[in-house]
Amino acid sequence: MKKLIRMTAGEIDFYDNSTIHFASLEQLLMIISEQYDAKGLASFVRIKGVDDEGKIYSVGLDFSNFQMGDPDKANTISIEHIGQQKFLGELLLEAGVINTEQLTKALKSQGESNPKQKLGEVLISLGICKPEQIMDALSKQIGVPCKK
């Protein structure tokens, strides 16, 4: 049975390091479309919602590699898919690209140097992964084919 989200709120981070909070999905869409000309695309969006039973749902959407295009030809991702996404490190482990020791090293490095740095960037900077391997895993993570 599908649950109805009754309340939604969150925040939008932009590339100029500003953050705007929103209290509804409608407000989120308005902010993104109004701010696009001034600030460009959002870099990251955090959304939280509460259902009828008080259960909290949370999702983060990373737009760092997003490109604007024709909405009629855009790839779509279902909400069900977002809830089933695996972590990048988990996908790389499953694919045999990295081992547990390498993942632990990268996570430790990330926590010590810059917790906001993305895991893929850390793995590349440490020489553990190639950018193409990260792109392939991210592509699989969100269910959108990667153009090579």
BALOBA-1460 file (C-alpha; in Angstrom, 3 decimals):
// residues 148
<rec num="1" residu="m" x="0.000" y="0.000" z="0.000"/>
<rec num="2" residu="k" x="1.355" y="3.406" z="-0.970"/>
<rec num="3" residu="k" x="1.673" y="5.954" z="1.796"/>
<rec num="4" residu="l" x="0.797" y="9.599" z="1.385"/>
<rec num="5" residu="i" x="3.448" y="12.111" z="2.384"/>
<rec num="6" residu="r" x="1.664" y="14.809" z="4.354"/>
<rec num="7" residu="m" x="4.463" y="17.270" z="5.057"/>
<rec num="8" residu="t" x="7.639" y="18.040" z="3.135"/>
<rec num="9" residu="a" x="10.547" y="20.371" z="3.886"/>
<rec num="10" residu="g" x="14.233" y="20.662" z="3.130"/>
<rec num="11" residu="e" x="17.026" y="22.800" z="1.807"/>
<rec num="12" residu="i" x="18.737" y="23.556" z="-1.484"/>
<rec num="13" residu="d" x="22.489" y="24.155" z="-1.739"/>
<rec num="14" residu="f" x="23.765" y="26.239" z="-4.642"/>
<rec num="15" residu="y" x="27.248" y="26.397" z="-6.160"/>
<rec num="16" residu="d" x="27.786" y="29.886" z="-4.694"/>
<rec num="17" residu="n" x="27.626" y="28.222" z="-1.227"/>
<rec num="18" residu="s" x="24.226" y="29.720" z="-0.420"/>
<rec num="19" residu="t" x="21.417" y="27.607" z="1.035"/>
<rec num="20" residu="i" x="17.676" y="28.222" z="0.737"/>
<rec num="21" residu="h" x="15.149" y="26.360" z="2.899"/>
<rec num="22" residu="f" x="11.725" y="25.293" z="1.616"/>
<rec num="23" residu="a" x="8.555" y="24.064" z="3.318"/>
<rec num="24" residu="s" x="6.784" y="22.271" z="0.459"/>
<rec num="25" residu="l" x="7.511" y="20.601" z="-2.866"/>
<rec num="26" residu="e" x="5.717" y="23.463" z="-4.589"/>
<rec num="27" residu="q" x="8.058" y="25.946" z="-2.908"/>
<rec num="28" residu="l" x="11.071" y="23.787" z="-3.876"/>
<rec num="29" residu="l" x="10.069" y="23.915" z="-7.558"/>
<rec num="30" residu="m" x="9.426" y="27.665" z="-7.407"/>
<rec num="31" residu="i" x="12.805" y="28.370" z="-5.765"/>
<rec num="32" residu="i" x="14.723" y="26.242" z="-8.260"/>
<rec num="33" residu="s" x="13.037" y="27.849" z="-11.264"/>
<rec num="34" residu="e" x="13.299" y="31.411" z="-9.841"/>
<rec num="35" residu="q" x="16.934" y="31.025" z="-8.791"/>
<rec num="36" residu="y" x="18.135" y="29.302" z="-11.976"/>
<rec num="37" residu="d" x="18.957" y="32.553" z="-13.802"/>
<rec num="38" residu="a" x="20.678" y="34.110" z="-10.777"/>
<rec num="39" residu="k" x="22.481" y="31.114" z="-9.287"/>
<rec num="40" residu="g" x="22.350" y="28.383" z="-11.909"/>
<rec num="41" residu="l" x="21.451" y="24.831" z="-11.033"/>
<rec num="42" residu="a" x="21.272" y="23.687" z="-7.445"/>
<rec num="43" residu="s" x="24.200" y="21.505" z="-6.457"/>
<rec num="44" residu="f" x="22.375" y="19.416" z="-3.849"/>
<rec num="45" residu="v" x="18.798" y="19.148" z="-2.541"/>
<rec num="46" residu="r" x="17.816" y="17.544" z="0.758"/>
<rec num="47" residu="i" x="14.131" y="16.640" z="1.122"/>
<rec num="48" residu="k" x="12.351" y="15.245" z="4.171"/>
<rec num="49" residu="g" x="8.745" y="14.135" z="4.332"/>
<rec num="50" residu="v" x="6.395" y="12.704" z="6.951"/>
<rec num="51" residu="d" x="3.625" y="10.201" z="6.167"/>
<rec num="52" residu="d" x="0.234" y="9.633" z="7.820"/>
<rec num="53" residu="e" x="1.793" y="7.451" z="10.523"/>
<rec num="54" residu="g" x="4.562" y="9.906" z="11.381"/>
<rec num="55" residu="k" x="7.335" y="7.977" z="9.620"/>
<rec num="56" residu="i" x="10.049" y="10.287" z="8.281"/>
<rec num="57" residu="y" x="11.422" y="9.817" z="4.771"/>
<rec num="58" residu="s" x="14.585" y="11.535" z="3.642"/>
<rec num="59" residu="v" x="16.380" y="11.764" z="0.300"/>
<rec num="60" residu="g" x="19.324" y="13.742" z="-1.014"/>
<rec num="61" residu="l" x="19.635" y="14.587" z="-4.688"/>
<rec num="62" residu="d" x="23.079" y="15.443" z="-6.036"/>
<rec num="63" residu="f" x="22.930" y="17.648" z="-9.131"/>
<rec num="64" residu="s" x="26.679" y="18.190" z="-9.509"/>
<rec num="65" residu="n" x="26.742" y="16.429" z="-12.907"/>
<rec num="66" residu="f" x="23.217" y="17.353" z="-14.010"/>
<rec num="67" residu="q" x="22.697" y="19.062" z="-17.348"/>
<rec num="68" residu="m" x="19.632" y="20.958" z="-18.454"/>
<rec num="69" residu="g" x="17.887" y="19.546" z="-21.483"/>
<rec num="70" residu="d" x="14.573" y="18.994" z="-23.179"/>
<rec num="71" residu="p" x="12.124" y="17.886" z="-20.435"/>
<rec num="72" residu="d" x="10.202" y="15.769" z="-22.958"/>
<rec num="73" residu="k" x="13.352" y="13.728" z="-23.630"/>
<rec num="74" residu="a" x="14.632" y="13.654" z="-20.029"/>
<rec num="75" residu="n" x="15.422" y="10.437" z="-18.204"/>
<rec num="76" residu="t" x="13.109" y="9.808" z="-15.279"/>
<rec num="77" residu="i" x="13.814" y="8.061" z="-12.011"/>
<rec num="78" residu="s" x="10.975" y="6.624" z="-9.969"/>
<rec num="79" residu="i" x="10.677" y="7.389" z="-6.262"/>
<rec num="80" residu="e" x="10.814" y="3.630" z="-5.655"/>
<rec num="81" residu="h" x="14.257" y="3.532" z="-7.301"/>
<rec num="82" residu="i" x="15.549" y="6.392" z="-5.145"/>
<rec num="83" residu="g" x="14.580" y="4.512" z="-1.983"/>
<rec num="84" residu="q" x="16.509" y="1.439" z="-3.200"/>
<rec num="85" residu="q" x="19.757" y="3.215" z="-4.111"/>
<rec num="86" residu="k" x="22.935" y="1.693" z="-2.784"/>
<rec num="87" residu="f" x="25.891" y="3.688" z="-1.523"/>
<rec num="88" residu="l" x="28.674" y="4.362" z="-4.011"/>
<rec num="89" residu="g" x="31.179" y="2.380" z="-1.945"/>
<rec num="90" residu="e" x="28.818" y="-0.587" z="-1.831"/>
<rec num="91" residu="l" x="28.414" y="-0.567" z="-5.622"/>
<rec num="92" residu="l" x="32.167" y="-0.356" z="-6.172"/>
<rec num="93" residu="l" x="32.739" y="-3.255" z="-3.757"/>
<rec num="94" residu="e" x="30.095" y="-5.400" z="-5.506"/>
<rec num="95" residu="a" x="31.639" y="-4.657" z="-8.902"/>
<rec num="96" residu="g" x="35.090" y="-5.657" z="-7.656"/>
<rec num="97" residu="v" x="36.497" y="-2.216" z="-8.444"/>
<rec num="98" residu="i" x="37.684" y="-1.707" z="-4.849"/>
<rec num="99" residu="n" x="38.165" y="-3.881" z="-1.784"/>
<rec num="100" residu="t" x="37.115" y="-3.278" z="1.829"/>
<rec num="101" residu="e" x="40.539" y="-1.955" z="2.832"/>
<rec num="102" residu="q" x="40.504" y="0.615" z="0.031"/>
<rec num="103" residu="l" x="36.983" y="1.753" z="0.943"/>
<rec num="104" residu="t" x="37.931" y="2.082" z="4.609"/>
<rec num="105" residu="k" x="41.046" y="4.104" z="3.661"/>
<rec num="106" residu="a" x="38.993" y="6.434" z="1.462"/>
<rec num="107" residu="l" x="36.263" y="6.956" z="4.081"/>
<rec num="108" residu="k" x="38.890" y="7.680" z="6.745"/>
<rec num="109" residu="s" x="40.646" y="10.150" z="4.435"/>
<rec num="110" residu="q" x="37.322" y="11.807" z="3.628"/>
<rec num="111" residu="g" x="36.461" y="12.202" z="7.314"/>
<rec num="112" residu="e" x="39.875" y="13.612" z="8.206"/>
<rec num="113" residu="s" x="40.424" y="16.015" z="5.314"/>
<rec num="114" residu="n" x="37.040" y="17.244" z="4.105"/>
<rec num="115" residu="p" x="33.760" y="15.554" z="5.121"/>
<rec num="116" residu="k" x="31.924" y="17.468" z="2.355"/>
<rec num="117" residu="q" x="34.173" y="16.008" z="-0.347"/>
<rec num="118" residu="k" x="32.403" y="13.305" z="-2.298"/>
<rec num="119" residu="l" x="33.612" y="9.716" z="-1.897"/>
<rec num="120" residu="g" x="34.215" y="9.386" z="-5.642"/>
<rec num="121" residu="e" x="36.518" y="12.413" z="-5.578"/>
<rec num="122" residu="v" x="38.459" y="10.920" z="-2.648"/>
<rec num="123" residu="l" x="38.844" y="7.551" z="-4.388"/>
<rec num="124" residu="i" x="40.166" y="9.288" z="-7.510"/>
<rec num="125" residu="s" x="42.543" y="11.586" z="-5.592"/>
<rec num="126" residu="l" x="43.985" y="8.586" z="-3.710"/>
<rec num="127" residu="g" x="44.550" y="6.791" z="-7.035"/>
<rec num="128" residu="i" x="42.228" y="3.948" z="-6.039"/>
<rec num="129" residu="c" x="39.718" y="4.525" z="-8.859"/>
<rec num="130" residu="k" x="39.639" y="6.091" z="-12.294"/>
<rec num="131" residu="p" x="36.980" y="8.730" z="-13.071"/>
<rec num="132" residu="e" x="35.333" y="6.327" z="-15.555"/>
<rec num="133" residu="q" x="34.853" y="3.731" z="-12.795"/>
<rec num="134" residu="i" x="33.172" y="6.299" z="-10.558"/>
<rec num="135" residu="m" x="30.926" y="7.486" z="-13.416"/>
<rec num="136" residu="d" x="29.897" y="3.907" z="-14.200"/>
<rec num="137" residu="a" x="29.003" y="3.253" z="-10.556"/>
<rec num="138" residu="l" x="27.104" y="6.553" z="-10.203"/>
<rec num="139" residu="s" x="25.247" y="5.790" z="-13.419"/>
<rec num="140" residu="k" x="24.205" y="2.421" z="-12.017"/>
<rec num="141" residu="q" x="23.305" y="4.039" z="-8.687"/>
<rec num="142" residu="i" x="20.743" y="6.403" z="-10.190"/>
<rec num="143" residu="g" x="19.597" y="4.146" z="-13.013"/>
<rec num="144" residu="v" x="20.588" y="6.490" z="-15.832"/>
<rec num="145" residu="p" x="22.891" y="5.221" z="-18.607"/>
<rec num="146" residu="c" x="26.353" y="6.791" z="-18.721"/>
<rec num="147" residu="k" x="27.435" y="8.208" z="-22.081"/>
<rec num="148" residu="k" x="31.014" y="7.275" z="-22.933"/>
